[in-house]
């Protein structure tokens, strides 16, 4: 008899057999230490959540230029590598698997966060609507500096270097952050990319940087230990595209060539159709993709199991639920009540609302 796939079914992701299909979504929590170095508090946070089939870390900048928020971790200094090594060692000691998310924010930064007060970089000099979060509080975004053609190999190199450092830090793999209005997404979507060179104009050109970065990261890790995250409907960070269905269908078709560990598609923005361009059915990307497909977007256990049973996804990443329930897989398995998330402590601060959510046994 055929048994329905559920979140508790094991799955092969690259070289790893994961015990369940529950991923910890990449969640920015703004609690890195001095020098953007992961600290003891971060070690505890990830260790608590090592029951996930796969932990995907918070977005982690590949260079000082990639920084866009206070107290976010990096993967470009020896101290950061050592800090992350303490995280990976602890997660592995608990039997967990952990991928690092590689991040460059592009224009979603501010001179107050950039080396020497420089302008943030972007595909085009287009100022996004909204405000940057800085150590001095919110400040209006500035008009970024458009990257010169000659600088783009250096951008690819930042990701390659970040990937090498993640390998040195003991991760099981990496996820390329190609979503949510950050640098690779800025190149991909025509609302933020008005270049007229080989990296702008046609969809093929706009996808070029993402594909080059993917190739570079795969050259370090092997493609079967690399994932990528996309957000086709996400308007966050003032993003839009004139034809997201064509843009993202092409990107996914091209990413198929690598044989990646997984494709991670966030459904964020689905509830505001048209905000980021003409809406389309994300199921199309699922059908194009030839590997493990991970979805994310406010799922609960029932919705996750339904999506897996119908073949709409192979894994589901949980954000807020996992943030508030360090033992989420166990709670799901036992049908236990869930802790209530405290939104006031999502970003920044200390252990409160970070590592002090009760475990099931401590209720």
Secondary structure, 3 states (H helix, E strand, C coil): CCCCCCCCCCEEECCEEECCCEEECCCCCCCCEHHHECCHHHHHHHHHCCCCCEEEEEEEECCHHHCCCCCCCECCCHHHHHHHHHHHHHHHHCCCCEEEEEECCCCCCCHHHCHHHCCCEECCCCCCCCEEEECCEEEECCCCEECCHHHHHHHHHHHHHHHHHHHHCCCCEEEEECCCCCHHHHHHCCCCCCCCCCCCCCHHHHCHHHHHHHHHHHHHHCHHHEEEEECCCCCCCCCCCCCHHHHHHHHHHHHHHHCCCEEEEECCCCCCCECCECCCCCHHHHHHCCCCEEEECCCCHHHHHHHHHCCCCCEEEECHHHHHCCCHHHHHHHCCCCCCCCHHHCCCCCCCCCCCCCCHHHC
